[in-house]
Amino acid sequence: MRVVIQRVSQASVTIGGAVKGAIGTGLLVLVGVDPADTESDLQWLSGKIVRLRIFNDDRGLMNLSVLDVGGGILVVSQFTLMASTKKGHRPSYSGAAGPDRAIPLYEAFVRQVAADLGKPVATGEFGAHMEVALVNDGPVTLLLDSRRRD
């Protein structure tokens, strides 16, 4: 799994003109699923995400996690994170898991993040055309890949 994590002061996802999910201070997490991903991948990523110390403490140092600040998490599926641009100028998405594999893993990931966070998380809708709005705080943006774990 690959995720892009953005520290936000607010974020929302709109589908067909209606807001599906929204948060204030917290993390926007864009998720791409690889066909070889397992429960272990989503558990590792979830634990890492909720414990990342990327929020400022009272001295202005990034020492606090989303758990520490009581923030929210908005999780949005994004198969384009699995794109390959090795050949030509048109990305290939053959590295992304198909819906039959990706949907159960995405849903399990959302459940795991909610469990690790200790409260429900906001989401988009898998496979829908979504409009994601955010105010990136910092900006702070990180890329995590469960295959690399670095």
C-alpha positions as CSV (number, residue, x, y, z in Angstrom):
1,M,0.0,0.0,0.0
2,R,1.1,3.5,-0.7
3,V,-0.3,6.5,1.2
4,V,0.2,10.2,0.9
5,I,-0.3,11.9,4.3
6,Q,-1.0,15.6,4.5
7,R,-1.3,17.5,7.8
8,V,-4.3,19.7,7.4
9,S,-6.2,22.4,9.3
10,Q,-9.2,21.2,7.4
11,A,-10.1,18.8,4.6
12,S,-13.2,17.4,2.9
13,V,-14.3,15.2,0.1
14,T,-17.4,16.0,-2.0
15,I,-19.2,13.5,-4.3
16,G,-21.9,14.7,-6.7
17,G,-22.1,18.1,-4.9
18,A,-22.6,16.6,-1.4
19,V,-19.9,16.5,1.3
20,K,-19.2,12.8,2.1
21,G,-16.5,13.4,4.7
22,A,-14.8,16.3,6.4
23,I,-12.4,17.0,9.3
24,G,-10.8,19.9,11.0
25,T,-7.3,19.6,12.3
26,G,-5.8,16.2,11.4
27,L,-4.6,14.1,8.5
28,L,-5.8,13.6,5.0
29,V,-4.7,10.1,3.9
30,L,-4.8,9.2,0.2
31,V,-4.5,5.4,-0.2
32,G,-3.4,3.2,-3.1
33,V,-3.7,-0.6,-2.9
34,D,-1.2,-3.0,-4.6
35,P,-2.5,-6.5,-5.6
36,A,0.1,-8.1,-3.2
37,D,-1.0,-6.1,-0.2
38,T,-2.0,-8.0,2.9
39,E,-3.5,-7.3,6.4
40,S,0.1,-6.8,7.6
41,D,0.6,-3.9,5.2
42,L,-2.5,-2.1,6.3
43,Q,-1.8,-2.7,10.0
44,W,1.7,-1.4,9.7
45,L,0.6,1.7,7.8
46,S,-2.3,2.5,10.2
47,G,-0.1,2.2,13.3
48,K,2.6,4.4,11.6
49,I,0.0,7.1,10.5
50,V,-1.7,7.6,13.9
51,R,1.6,7.7,15.7
52,L,3.6,10.0,13.4
53,R,4.9,12.9,15.3
54,I,4.1,15.7,12.8
55,F,2.1,18.2,14.8
56,N,3.7,21.0,16.6
57,D,4.1,21.1,20.4
58,D,4.0,24.3,22.4
59,R,7.6,25.0,21.4
60,G,6.8,24.8,17.7
61,L,8.6,21.4,17.3
62,M,7.0,18.4,15.5
63,N,6.6,16.2,18.6
64,L,2.9,15.4,18.6
65,S,0.8,12.8,16.8
66,V,-2.7,13.1,15.5
67,L,-3.6,11.1,18.7
68,D,-1.9,13.6,20.9
69,V,-3.8,16.6,19.3
70,G,-7.2,14.9,19.2
71,G,-7.3,15.3,15.4
72,G,-9.3,13.7,12.8
73,I,-8.4,11.5,9.8
74,L,-10.0,11.6,6.3
75,V,-9.2,8.5,4.2
76,V,-9.6,8.7,0.5
77,S,-8.9,5.9,-2.0
78,Q,-6.7,6.9,-4.9
79,F,-5.6,4.2,-7.3
80,T,-3.4,6.7,-9.2
81,L,-0.8,6.4,-6.4
82,M,0.1,3.0,-7.9
83,A,0.8,4.5,-11.4
84,S,4.0,3.7,-13.3
85,T,5.4,6.3,-15.5
86,K,8.4,4.3,-16.8
87,K,7.3,4.2,-20.4
88,G,6.0,7.1,-22.4
89,H,3.9,9.9,-21.1
90,R,0.7,8.1,-20.2
91,P,0.7,6.5,-16.7
92,S,0.0,2.8,-16.5
93,Y,-2.3,1.7,-13.6
94,S,-1.7,-2.0,-14.0
95,G,0.1,-1.9,-10.6
96,A,-3.1,-1.0,-8.8
97,A,-5.2,-3.7,-7.3
98,G,-8.6,-4.3,-9.0
99,P,-11.7,-3.5,-7.1
100,D,-12.3,-7.1,-6.0
101,R,-9.0,-7.0,-4.1
102,A,-8.7,-3.3,-3.4
103,I,-12.2,-2.7,-1.8
104,P,-11.9,-5.2,1.0
105,L,-8.4,-4.0,1.8
106,Y,-9.4,-0.4,1.7
107,E,-12.4,-1.0,4.0
108,A,-10.2,-3.0,6.4
109,F,-7.7,-0.2,6.3
110,V,-10.4,2.3,7.3
111,R,-11.5,0.1,10.1
112,Q,-7.9,-0.3,11.4
113,V,-7.2,3.4,11.3
114,A,-10.5,4.0,13.2
115,A,-9.5,1.4,15.8
116,D,-6.0,2.8,16.2
117,L,-7.3,6.4,16.3
118,G,-10.0,5.4,18.8
119,K,-12.8,7.1,16.9
120,P,-14.5,7.0,13.5
121,V,-12.6,8.4,10.5
122,A,-14.1,10.3,7.6
123,T,-13.9,8.7,4.2
124,G,-14.5,9.2,0.5
125,E,-16.2,6.6,-1.6
126,F,-14.2,3.9,-3.3
127,G,-14.3,4.3,-7.1
128,A,-16.4,7.5,-7.1
129,H,-15.3,10.7,-8.8
130,M,-14.4,12.9,-5.8
131,E,-13.4,16.5,-5.2
132,V,-11.0,16.7,-2.4
133,A,-10.4,20.1,-0.7
134,L,-7.8,20.7,1.9
135,V,-5.8,23.4,3.7
136,N,-2.3,21.8,4.0
137,D,-0.9,22.9,7.3
138,G,2.8,23.7,7.1
139,P,2.8,22.4,4.4
140,V,3.6,18.9,5.7
141,T,3.2,16.0,3.3
142,L,4.7,12.5,3.6
143,L,4.7,9.4,1.4
144,L,4.7,6.0,3.0
145,D,5.0,2.7,1.2
146,S,4.4,-0.6,3.1
147,R,6.8,-2.4,0.7
148,R,9.7,-0.1,1.7
149,R,8.8,0.6,5.4
150,D,11.4,3.4,5.6
